[in-house]
Structure formats: C-alpha cells, structure tokens
Amino acid sequence: MSSNLASLLFGDAAVEGVGQSPDGDNKVITWINANPPDLPKHQNNCAACDAYIPVYDTGWVILGDGALIHYSGQHGKTCWDRWHQMRHDEAAYKTMS
C-alpha cells in the first residue's frame, strides 16, 4: 500500500531506480542541500524567470529552499524545470572547481 501511495504522491520518482544518483551526483546533491539559493532582489518575483507574481494569483509555489516560482497557468511547469536546472548547474560548477 505504501508504494501505491508513494506513486500517487511522487509519480515516477517512486519507481525503483528513478531519482537515484550516480556517485558523481552525490556531491551535487550535497552542495544543493548545504547552500541556499540567492533569491531575486524583489520579493514577489519568480526565482526562475524573474517575472512578478501577484500574491492573489494561485499559480505559484514556495519551495523548501525559499524560492518562489510559477507553477501552473501559462507557465505550467516551465519555471520549476528552469529552477531545478539552474540549481543543478550551479552546484555542478561549484563542486567541480
């Protein structure tokens, strides 16, 4: 039953092997967890696209790292994907140097 619940909550990430990182990515994940992001200078701007997000809009989400991003509506999942890639790229660069 817990695997069905996990599949409902996390989709493909609950499938065995998905979301598991090769050894090289462990450094990247550790860096991301240890280093909070630099957030936009303007409080209500999307951390991924830097566009203003009106507080009355329902198409946004605050992530665990404090980033406010668009997450539905005309942006769909684009800002989530962009934010995830930005953080991963930053971490990969920082752990390689």
N, C-alpha and C positions, 0 to 999 in steps of 0.2 A: 504493500500500500504506500509506503514512503517513497518508492521510486516513481509511482504514478503521480504523487503529489509534487515531487521534485520536477518531473517532466512538465507538469502544469505550470509550476512557478518559474522554472528556468529554461524551458524548451530544450533545444539541442544541447545546452550546456550540461544537462543531466545525463546525457548519453556517455557511456564509458569511453574514455579517451579524449572526448571533446573538452577543451579548456585546460588540458594538461599541457604544460610547457616543457620543451626540451631543456636540458640543463642550462644552456646559454641564456634562456629567457628568465630563469630564476633570478638572475642579477637584476634584470629589467623590472620584474615584478616587485622585488625587494626595494629597489630605488623608488618606484612609484609610490609604494606604501609608506616609505620613510620621508618623502619630500612632497609637502603640499604644493599645489599649483600656484602660480602667480595668476591672480584673478583680474578681470577687467577693472580699469580705474573707475568706471561708472557702475554704480551698484546694481542697476537693473538691466545690464547688458549681458547678452549671451556670451559665455566664455569661449564658444567655438566660432561664431560668426560675428560677434561684437555688435549685433543689432539690438536695439532697445526692445525689452519685453515688458509690456504693460502688466501691472500687477493684477488687473481684473481679468486678464486672459487666462485660459485654462491650459494652454498649450506649452507648458514649461514644467521643469522639474529641477529640484536642487539635489545634486549628487552628494554622496558621502564625503567627497573631498572638498565640498563647499562651492563647487561650480554650479552656476545657474545656467541651464541650457534650454533651448527649444526642444520640445519632444512631442510633437503631433502637429495637426493642422497643415499649413502649407509647407512647413519644414520637414514634416514626417520624422524620420529617424536620422536625417542628414547631419544635424548638429551633434547628435550622440556619436555617430560614426566618426565625424571630424574630431571631436574632443578626445575620443579614445585613441585615434591615430596620432594626434598631436602629443598626448602624454606618453604614448609608447615610443614615438620618435625621439622625444626629449630624453627619455630615460635611456634609450639605446645609445644615444650620442654621449650622454654623461657617463655611462658605465664603460664605454669604450675608451674614453680619454683619461 
